[in-house]
Amino acid sequence: MERSFKSYWFISFLLTLLLIPLPFSSFLPSHAYGQSTLSTLELAAEGIKVSYPEGWSVPPKRFANMVEIVNVAPDQLGSVEPTARVKITTETRRDHAEALQRL
């Protein structure tokens, strides 16, 4: 009897976890469902491409080896202070072993 109770409890717990988010899904931003427009930052020399969402932008470079992506729309750069930023830095190393050591 105890075993079947545990099974039913576990199944109802899983169903609850699956069903709770449904009423709240309308409050999520559209990009939560992959509907956001993405822009791409390409660092060709390093062979890197980074996608970032609408409303974010790439400000002018402050350092030669660093690129930033900030949560400010391109038309608001300079007038609105970012509250989040992603910094991408690159370093040239002699070989793979030295690069791994740096990590």
Buried (B, 14 or more C-beta within 10 A) or exposed (E): EEEEEEEEEEEEEEEEEEEEEEEEEEEEEEEEEEEEEEBEBEEEEEEEEBEBEEBBBBBEEEEEEEBBBBBBEEEEBEEEEBEEEBEBEEEEEEEEEEEEEEE
